[in-house]
Amino acid sequence: MEYFPLFAEVRGRRVVVVGGGEVASRKIALLKRAGAAIRVVAPALDHHVSDWLQQGALTHIAREFETSDLDEAWLVVAATNDPRVNQQVSEAAEARRIWCNVVDAPEQCSFITPAIVDRSPLMIAISSAGAAPVLARMWRERLERQLHPRLGDLALLARRWRGRVKRALGSLSARRRFWEALFDSPAAAAIERGRTQTAVRETGTLLRQHRNDERSRQTGEAWLVGAGPGDPGLLTIRAQALLQRADIVLHDRLVSDEVLELARRDAELIDVGKPIPGTGNANRVQSDTNALLVKLVREGHRVCRLKGGDPFIFGRGGEEVQALVDAGLPFQIVPGITAAAACGAYAGIPLTHRDYSQSVALVTAHGKRNVDNLDWASLARDRQTLAFYMGVSRYGQVSARLIAHGRAASTPVAIVERGSLPTQRVIVTTLGDLPTRTHEAEIQAPAILYVGEVAQYALSQHWFGQPPVSIDSPEWRVAATG
């Protein structure tokens, strides 16, 4: 974040604009709408600014800028066509600790003016930190087309009801739930149709319902949500909506920071992959997570249990749901894109192919007991793709067991590390060379291992991130090249 976003109250406060031409007039127009006490410093004014002067909307000092012009100013805008003057204004403002905007010179600014979508009192500001103002304006135009013109009237309705809602609903979470319901209710639809009195009646009805619900509400709800492999663009629409509604987010350590950024700003984020504070436990065991989830829902919280990939594919989602069922607590399940499908796609690896693979096996190689209990004879059969989750340290055992049960040492394999993230790395080798290449490449979790002829396609069909690293082996060649 290059700039801290904020909205400034300038009504009745002095704002100095240095310059009186076309660029300055655009800034003055915005300041007029915000009710600022505008002082313009410029030898001459264009016709728009001159008209506003005649209307008494601003004061004018008809000369070049002087430092004393900033006396009693809260903000200053430098909008001349003389870089020397703009620099002088910027330095004078910096010396006085006055926020300064220099038009088309972000390096001299202490604040910048965003592109604005105005549905007052609802305001949406879009900024590129001065890097691409045209891009910001393009997005403003898109939002202008999508947002209803009466959206501001809905915000005004909320302003009128804030006091009554606060008196009727005692807890912050109850009030939040009411407002979320209001903005997607018949009251909101009535506002869009211009039926204000209907909206008021509907709001009152909704508030009474929520007041009664709060009196009877004793529990919250749990949402088991799949976060996918890391790219936030792979989240479902439902997952994003619940992240924005959750009071608390319990997440695994493999959930990416980019996905967590989509949670509501005031939601509490708890990493259940970390030790429990005060216990000295190296890792939080599953039963601890189950107990925490049940406790929070019983307390009335809306809890998003956010899991990497899909909750029901090596995510122990079934155990957590059973804990909620045993406790008689409500829950929802939102599937996510599992790592085998997502990382394969981002590496250009088809999991099935009519020439090479007619089935896919999703396998976990985590822990010695899991490795020992696998049906290696079935996994070693040809014409199938194996996707091994977790267990980077067990790749040597995976290689040895498959080869011992008949899978050729020359079988192509691919390791996708940090799949779908900008730091994604793909290593292509053979089953026989897997232990050596894993060690040489210093593979780290999270990573997924693909075994089968389709792994070759990572060399010819890669499209995301850096090209894969491969060995030059005479035993096999890229299938896609013929």
C-alpha positions as CSV (number, residue, x, y, z in Angstrom):
1,M,0.0,0.0,0.0
2,E,1.7,3.2,-1.2
3,Y,-0.9,5.6,0.1
4,F,-3.1,5.4,3.2
5,P,-6.7,5.9,1.9
6,L,-8.8,8.4,3.8
7,F,-11.6,10.9,3.2
8,A,-11.0,14.5,4.4
9,E,-13.6,16.8,5.9
10,V,-12.9,20.1,4.2
11,R,-16.2,21.8,4.6
12,G,-15.6,25.4,5.7
13,R,-11.8,24.8,5.9
14,R,-9.3,26.7,3.8
15,V,-7.9,24.9,0.8
16,V,-5.4,26.8,-1.4
17,V,-5.3,26.1,-5.1
18,V,-2.2,27.5,-6.9
19,G,-3.1,28.0,-10.6
20,G,-6.2,29.3,-12.4
21,G,-6.3,27.3,-15.6
22,E,-8.2,24.3,-16.9
23,V,-6.5,21.8,-14.6
24,A,-7.0,24.0,-11.6
25,S,-10.7,24.4,-12.4
26,R,-11.3,20.6,-12.3
27,K,-9.8,20.5,-8.8
28,I,-11.8,23.5,-7.7
29,A,-15.0,21.9,-8.9
30,L,-14.5,18.9,-6.6
31,L,-13.5,21.2,-3.7
32,K,-16.6,23.3,-4.2
33,R,-18.8,20.2,-4.0
34,A,-17.1,19.3,-0.7
35,G,-17.8,22.8,0.7
36,A,-14.2,23.9,1.1
37,A,-13.2,27.6,1.7
38,I,-11.2,27.9,-1.5
39,R,-8.4,30.4,-2.0
40,V,-7.0,30.6,-5.6
41,V,-3.6,32.1,-6.2
42,A,-2.9,32.8,-9.9
43,P,-2.1,35.9,-12.0
44,A,-5.2,35.1,-14.2
45,L,-8.2,32.8,-14.2
46,D,-10.0,30.8,-16.9
47,H,-13.7,31.6,-17.4
48,H,-15.0,28.8,-15.2
49,V,-12.9,29.9,-12.2
50,S,-13.8,33.5,-12.9
51,D,-17.5,32.7,-12.9
52,W,-17.1,30.9,-9.5
53,L,-15.3,34.0,-8.2
54,Q,-18.2,36.2,-9.3
55,Q,-20.6,33.8,-7.5
56,G,-18.6,34.1,-4.3
57,A,-17.6,30.5,-4.3
58,L,-13.9,31.3,-3.8
59,T,-11.4,34.1,-3.1
60,H,-8.6,35.1,-5.5
61,I,-5.1,36.4,-5.0
62,A,-4.0,37.8,-8.4
63,R,-0.3,37.3,-8.4
64,E,2.4,34.6,-8.3
65,F,2.5,32.2,-5.4
66,E,4.1,33.2,-2.1
67,T,4.8,31.0,0.9
68,S,2.5,33.2,3.1
69,D,-0.5,32.1,0.9
70,L,-0.5,28.9,2.8
71,D,-1.4,30.6,6.1
72,E,-4.3,28.8,7.8
73,A,-4.5,26.2,5.0
74,W,-5.5,22.6,5.6
75,L,-4.7,21.4,2.1
76,V,-3.0,22.9,-1.0
77,V,-3.2,21.9,-4.7
78,A,-0.5,23.0,-7.1
79,A,-2.0,23.1,-10.6
80,T,0.1,25.5,-12.6
81,N,1.9,24.7,-15.9
82,D,5.2,25.8,-14.4
83,P,7.2,22.9,-12.8
84,R,9.3,25.4,-10.9
85,V,6.2,27.0,-9.2
86,N,4.7,23.6,-8.4
87,Q,8.0,22.5,-6.8
88,Q,8.0,25.7,-4.7
89,V,4.5,25.0,-3.5
90,S,5.3,21.4,-2.6
91,E,8.4,22.4,-0.6
92,A,6.5,25.1,1.2
93,A,3.7,22.8,2.1
94,E,6.1,20.1,3.3
95,A,7.9,22.6,5.6
96,R,4.5,23.6,7.1
97,R,3.2,20.0,7.3
98,I,0.3,20.8,5.0
99,W,-1.0,18.1,2.8
100,C,-0.1,18.9,-0.8
101,N,-1.2,17.6,-4.2
102,V,0.8,18.5,-7.3
103,V,-1.1,17.7,-10.5
104,D,0.6,15.0,-12.6
105,A,3.7,14.9,-10.3
106,P,3.0,12.1,-7.8
107,E,6.6,12.2,-6.5
108,Q,5.9,15.8,-5.2
109,C,2.6,14.9,-3.6
110,S,1.8,14.1,0.0
111,F,-1.8,13.2,-1.0
112,I,-3.3,12.4,-4.4
113,T,-6.9,12.9,-5.7
114,P,-8.5,9.6,-6.7
115,A,-11.0,8.9,-9.4
116,I,-14.4,9.1,-7.7
117,V,-17.8,7.4,-8.0
118,D,-20.2,9.7,-6.2
119,R,-23.3,8.3,-4.7
120,S,-23.3,10.6,-1.7
121,P,-23.1,9.9,1.1
122,L,-21.6,6.7,-0.4
123,M,-18.3,7.5,-2.1
124,I,-16.0,5.1,-3.9
125,A,-12.4,6.3,-4.5
126,I,-10.1,4.6,-7.0
127,S,-6.4,5.2,-7.0
128,S,-3.4,3.9,-8.8
129,A,-1.0,5.8,-6.5
130,G,-0.4,8.1,-9.4
131,A,1.0,5.3,-11.6
132,A,-1.9,5.0,-14.1
133,P,-4.6,7.6,-13.6
134,V,-6.3,6.7,-16.9
135,L,-6.7,3.1,-15.6
136,A,-8.3,4.5,-12.4
137,R,-10.7,6.5,-14.5
138,M,-11.6,3.5,-16.6
139,W,-12.6,1.5,-13.5
140,R,-14.6,4.5,-12.3
141,E,-16.6,4.4,-15.5
142,R,-17.2,0.7,-15.1
143,L,-18.4,1.1,-11.6
144,E,-20.6,4.1,-12.6
145,R,-22.5,1.8,-14.9
146,Q,-22.9,-1.0,-12.3
147,L,-24.0,1.0,-9.3
148,H,-27.6,2.1,-9.1
149,P,-28.1,5.9,-9.1
150,R,-30.1,5.8,-5.9
151,L,-27.5,3.9,-3.9
152,G,-26.8,7.1,-2.0
153,D,-30.5,7.2,-0.9
154,L,-30.0,3.7,0.6
155,A,-27.0,5.1,2.6
156,L,-29.2,8.0,3.8
157,L,-31.8,5.6,4.9
158,A,-29.2,3.7,7.0
159,R,-28.0,7.1,8.5
160,R,-31.6,7.8,9.7
161,W,-32.0,4.4,11.3
162,R,-28.5,4.1,13.0
163,G,-29.7,5.3,16.4
164,R,-32.8,3.1,16.5
165,V,-30.8,0.1,15.4
166,K,-28.1,0.7,18.1
167,R,-30.8,1.0,20.7
168,A,-32.7,-2.1,19.5
169,L,-29.7,-4.5,19.0
170,G,-27.3,-4.7,21.8
171,S,-24.3,-6.4,20.2
172,L,-22.1,-5.3,17.4
173,S,-22.5,-8.6,15.6
174,A,-26.3,-8.4,15.8
175,R,-26.2,-4.9,14.3
176,R,-23.8,-6.0,11.5
177,R,-26.2,-8.8,10.6
178,F,-29.1,-6.4,10.5
179,W,-27.3,-4.0,8.1
180,E,-26.1,-6.9,5.8
181,A,-29.7,-8.0,5.7
182,L,-31.1,-4.5,5.1
183,F,-28.9,-3.8,2.1
184,D,-30.2,-7.0,0.4
185,S,-33.8,-6.7,1.4
186,P,-37.2,-5.4,0.1
187,A,-36.3,-2.1,1.7
188,A,-33.3,-1.7,-0.6
189,A,-35.4,-2.7,-3.6
190,A,-38.0,-0.1,-2.7
191,I,-35.3,2.6,-2.5
192,E,-34.3,1.7,-6.1
193,R,-37.9,2.2,-7.2
194,G,-38.1,5.6,-5.5
195,R,-40.6,4.3,-2.9
196,T,-39.1,5.8,0.3
197,Q,-42.1,5.3,2.6
198,T,-42.3,1.6,1.6
199,A,-38.6,1.3,2.4
200,V,-39.1,2.9,5.8
201,R,-41.9,0.4,6.6
202,E,-39.8,-2.6,5.4
203,T,-36.8,-1.4,7.5
204,G,-39.0,-1.3,10.6
205,T,-40.3,-4.8,10.0
206,L,-36.8,-6.1,9.5
207,L,-35.5,-4.5,12.6
208,R,-38.3,-6.1,14.7
209,Q,-37.4,-9.5,13.2
210,H,-33.8,-9.1,14.1
211,R,-34.6,-7.8,17.6
212,N,-36.6,-11.0,18.2
213,D,-33.9,-13.1,16.7
214,E,-31.3,-11.6,18.9
215,R,-33.3,-12.5,22.0
216,S,-33.6,-16.1,20.9
217,R,-30.2,-16.5,19.3
218,Q,-27.7,-18.6,21.3
219,T,-25.5,-19.9,18.6
220,G,-23.7,-18.8,15.5
221,E,-22.8,-20.8,12.4
222,A,-19.8,-22.5,10.9
223,W,-18.8,-22.3,7.2
224,L,-16.2,-24.8,6.0
225,V,-14.8,-23.1,2.9
226,G,-12.3,-24.3,0.4
227,A,-9.6,-21.6,-0.3
228,G,-8.1,-23.3,-3.4
229,P,-4.4,-23.6,-3.9
230,G,-3.5,-19.9,-3.3
231,D,-4.5,-17.8,-6.2
232,P,-7.5,-15.7,-4.9
233,G,-9.0,-15.6,-8.4
234,L,-9.8,-19.3,-7.9
235,L,-12.1,-18.7,-5.0
236,T,-15.8,-19.3,-5.6
237,I,-18.2,-16.4,-5.4
238,R,-19.8,-18.1,-2.4
239,A,-16.5,-18.4,-0.7
240,Q,-15.7,-14.7,-1.1
241,A,-19.2,-13.7,0.1
242,L,-18.8,-15.7,3.3
243,L,-15.3,-14.4,3.9
244,Q,-16.8,-10.9,3.9
245,R,-19.5,-11.9,6.4
246,A,-17.5,-14.0,8.9
247,D,-16.8,-12.6,12.4
248,I,-13.8,-15.0,12.8
249,V,-11.7,-16.9,10.2
250,L,-9.9,-20.1,11.3
251,H,-7.4,-20.8,8.6
252,D,-4.7,-23.3,7.8
253,R,-1.0,-22.2,7.4
254,L,-1.2,-23.0,3.7
255,V,-3.9,-20.5,3.0
256,S,-2.2,-17.7,1.1
257,D,-2.0,-14.1,2.3
258,E,-3.7,-13.0,-0.9
259,V,-6.8,-15.1,0.1
260,L,-6.8,-13.8,3.7
261,E,-6.8,-10.3,2.4
262,L,-10.3,-10.9,1.1
263,A,-11.7,-11.4,4.7
264,R,-13.6,-8.6,6.3
265,R,-11.2,-6.0,7.7
266,D,-12.4,-6.3,11.3
267,A,-12.7,-10.1,11.3
268,E,-10.4,-11.9,13.7
269,L,-8.0,-14.2,11.9
270,I,-6.8,-17.3,13.8
271,D,-4.0,-19.5,12.3
272,V,-4.9,-23.0,13.6
273,G,-1.7,-24.3,12.2
274,K,0.3,-22.5,14.9
275,P,0.8,-23.6,18.5
276,I,-1.9,-22.9,21.1
277,P,-0.8,-19.9,23.1
278,G,0.4,-20.8,26.6
279,T,0.5,-24.6,26.0
280,G,3.9,-25.1,24.6
281,N,2.5,-27.5,22.0
282,A,4.5,-27.6,18.8
283,N,1.4,-28.0,16.7
284,R,-2.3,-27.7,17.3
285,V,-3.8,-31.2,17.0
286,Q,-7.1,-31.7,15.1
287,S,-9.1,-32.2,18.3
288,D,-8.1,-28.8,19.5
289,T,-9.3,-27.2,16.2
290,N,-12.6,-29.1,16.5
291,A,-13.1,-27.9,20.0
292,L,-12.2,-24.3,19.1
293,L,-14.6,-24.3,16.2
294,V,-17.5,-25.7,18.4
295,K,-16.7,-23.1,21.1
296,L,-16.8,-20.1,18.8
297,V,-20.0,-21.1,17.1
298,R,-21.7,-21.8,20.5
299,E,-20.7,-18.2,21.5
300,G,-22.8,-16.9,18.6
301,H,-20.0,-16.2,16.1
302,R,-20.1,-16.7,12.4
303,V,-17.0,-18.7,11.8
304,C,-15.4,-19.3,8.4
305,R,-13.2,-22.4,8.6
306,L,-10.9,-21.7,5.7
307,K,-9.0,-24.6,4.3
308,G,-6.4,-24.8,1.5
309,G,-7.8,-26.6,-1.5
310,D,-11.1,-28.4,-0.8
311,P,-12.3,-29.1,2.8
312,F,-13.1,-32.7,2.0
313,I,-10.0,-33.7,0.1
314,F,-7.2,-34.3,2.6
315,G,-8.5,-31.3,4.6
316,R,-10.1,-33.2,7.5
317,G,-13.3,-31.4,6.8
318,G,-15.3,-34.5,7.6
319,E,-13.9,-34.6,11.2
320,E,-14.8,-31.0,11.8
321,V,-18.3,-31.4,10.4
322,Q,-18.8,-34.4,12.6
323,A,-17.8,-32.3,15.6
324,L,-20.4,-29.7,14.7
325,V,-23.0,-32.4,14.1
326,D,-22.3,-34.0,17.5
327,A,-22.7,-30.5,19.1
328,G,-25.9,-29.9,17.2
329,L,-24.5,-26.7,15.6
330,P,-25.4,-25.3,12.1
331,F,-22.9,-25.4,9.3
332,Q,-22.5,-25.0,5.6
333,I,-19.8,-26.5,3.3
334,V,-18.4,-24.6,0.3
335,P,-16.1,-26.7,-1.9
336,G,-12.9,-25.4,-3.3
337,I,-10.6,-26.2,-6.2
338,T,-8.3,-29.0,-4.9
339,A,-4.6,-28.7,-5.4
340,A,-4.3,-31.6,-7.8
341,A,-6.6,-30.0,-10.3
342,A,-5.5,-26.4,-9.8
343,C,-1.7,-27.0,-9.7
344,G,-1.9,-29.4,-12.6
345,A,-3.7,-26.8,-14.7
346,Y,-1.3,-24.0,-13.7
347,A,1.6,-26.2,-14.7
348,G,0.0,-27.2,-18.0
349,I,-0.4,-30.9,-16.9
350,P,-3.7,-32.6,-17.9
351,L,-4.6,-35.2,-15.2
352,T,-6.2,-37.4,-17.8
353,H,-5.3,-37.9,-21.5
354,R,-6.9,-40.5,-23.8
355,D,-3.4,-41.6,-25.0
356,Y,-1.8,-42.0,-21.6
357,S,-4.1,-41.9,-18.6
358,Q,-7.7,-43.0,-18.1
359,S,-7.8,-42.5,-14.3
360,V,-6.5,-40.3,-11.5
361,A,-5.6,-41.2,-8.0
362,L,-5.3,-38.6,-5.3
363,V,-2.9,-39.8,-2.6
364,T,-1.4,-38.4,0.5
365,A,2.2,-39.3,1.3
366,H,2.2,-37.5,4.6
367,G,3.6,-39.6,7.5
368,K,5.3,-43.0,7.4
369,R,2.2,-44.8,8.4
370,N,0.3,-43.4,5.5
371,V,3.1,-44.5,3.1
372,D,3.2,-48.0,4.5
373,N,-0.6,-48.5,4.2
374,L,-0.9,-47.5,0.6
375,D,-1.9,-50.1,-2.1
376,W,1.3,-49.8,-4.0
377,A,0.5,-52.6,-6.4
378,S,-2.6,-50.7,-7.6
379,L,-0.8,-47.4,-7.7
380,A,2.1,-48.8,-9.8
381,R,-0.2,-49.8,-12.7
382,D,0.3,-48.0,-16.0
383,R,-2.0,-45.6,-17.8
384,Q,-3.0,-43.6,-14.7
385,T,-2.0,-40.4,-13.1
386,L,-1.0,-40.2,-9.5
387,A,-1.2,-36.9,-7.6
388,F,0.6,-37.1,-4.2
389,Y,-0.4,-34.4,-1.7
390,M,2.1,-33.4,1.0
391,G,5.0,-35.6,2.1
392,V,7.9,-33.9,0.3
393,S,10.2,-35.7,2.7
394,R,8.7,-39.0,1.5
395,Y,9.4,-38.7,-2.2
396,G,12.3,-41.1,-1.9
397,Q,10.0,-43.8,-0.5
398,V,7.3,-43.0,-3.1
399,S,9.9,-43.6,-5.9
400,A,11.2,-46.8,-4.4
401,R,7.8,-48.4,-3.7
402,L,6.4,-47.6,-7.1
403,I,9.5,-48.9,-8.9
404,A,9.5,-52.0,-6.7
405,H,5.9,-52.7,-7.7
406,G,6.6,-52.4,-11.4
407,R,6.3,-48.8,-12.4
408,A,9.2,-47.9,-14.8
409,A,12.0,-45.8,-13.4
410,S,11.7,-43.7,-16.6
411,T,8.1,-42.7,-15.9
412,P,7.9,-38.9,-16.1
413,V,7.1,-37.0,-12.9
414,A,6.5,-33.3,-12.1
415,I,6.7,-31.4,-8.9
416,V,4.7,-28.2,-8.6
417,E,5.8,-26.1,-5.7
418,R,3.6,-23.2,-4.5
419,G,1.2,-23.9,-7.4
420,S,-0.9,-21.0,-8.7
421,L,1.1,-18.4,-6.8
422,P,3.5,-15.9,-8.5
423,T,6.4,-17.9,-7.0
424,Q,5.3,-21.2,-8.6
425,R,8.1,-23.5,-9.5
426,V,7.9,-26.7,-11.6
427,I,10.5,-29.5,-11.7
428,V,10.2,-32.2,-14.3
429,T,12.2,-35.4,-14.0
430,T,11.8,-39.2,-13.9
431,L,10.6,-41.5,-11.2
432,G,14.0,-43.0,-10.8
433,D,15.7,-39.6,-10.5
434,L,13.0,-38.1,-8.2
435,P,14.9,-38.4,-4.9
436,T,18.0,-36.8,-6.3
437,R,16.2,-34.0,-8.1
438,T,14.1,-33.2,-5.0
439,H,17.2,-32.8,-2.9
440,E,19.1,-30.8,-5.6
441,A,16.1,-28.4,-6.1
442,E,15.5,-28.0,-2.3
443,I,11.8,-28.6,-2.8
444,Q,9.7,-27.1,0.1
445,A,6.1,-27.4,1.0
446,P,3.5,-26.7,-0.2
447,A,4.2,-29.0,-3.2
448,I,2.3,-31.6,-5.1
449,L,3.9,-34.5,-7.0
450,Y,2.4,-35.9,-10.3
451,V,3.5,-39.3,-11.5
452,G,2.6,-40.5,-15.0
453,E,3.2,-39.8,-18.7
454,V,1.0,-36.6,-18.5
455,A,3.7,-35.0,-16.4
456,Q,5.7,-34.4,-19.6
457,Y,3.2,-31.9,-20.8
458,A,4.5,-29.4,-18.3
459,L,7.5,-28.9,-20.7
460,S,5.4,-28.0,-23.7
461,Q,2.1,-26.6,-22.2
462,H,3.4,-24.4,-19.4
463,W,1.8,-21.0,-19.4
464,F,2.0,-19.6,-15.9
465,G,5.1,-18.4,-14.1
466,Q,8.6,-19.4,-14.9
467,P,9.3,-22.3,-17.4
468,P,9.7,-25.7,-15.7
469,V,13.2,-27.1,-15.0
470,S,13.8,-30.5,-16.5
471,I,16.5,-33.1,-16.9
472,D,17.8,-34.2,-20.3
473,S,16.9,-37.9,-20.1
474,P,17.2,-40.2,-23.2
475,E,14.6,-42.6,-21.7
476,W,11.7,-40.3,-22.4
477,R,10.7,-37.3,-24.4
478,V,7.9,-34.8,-24.4
479,A,4.7,-36.5,-25.6
480,A,3.2,-33.4,-27.0
481,T,6.0,-33.1,-29.6
482,G,5.1,-36.4,-31.1
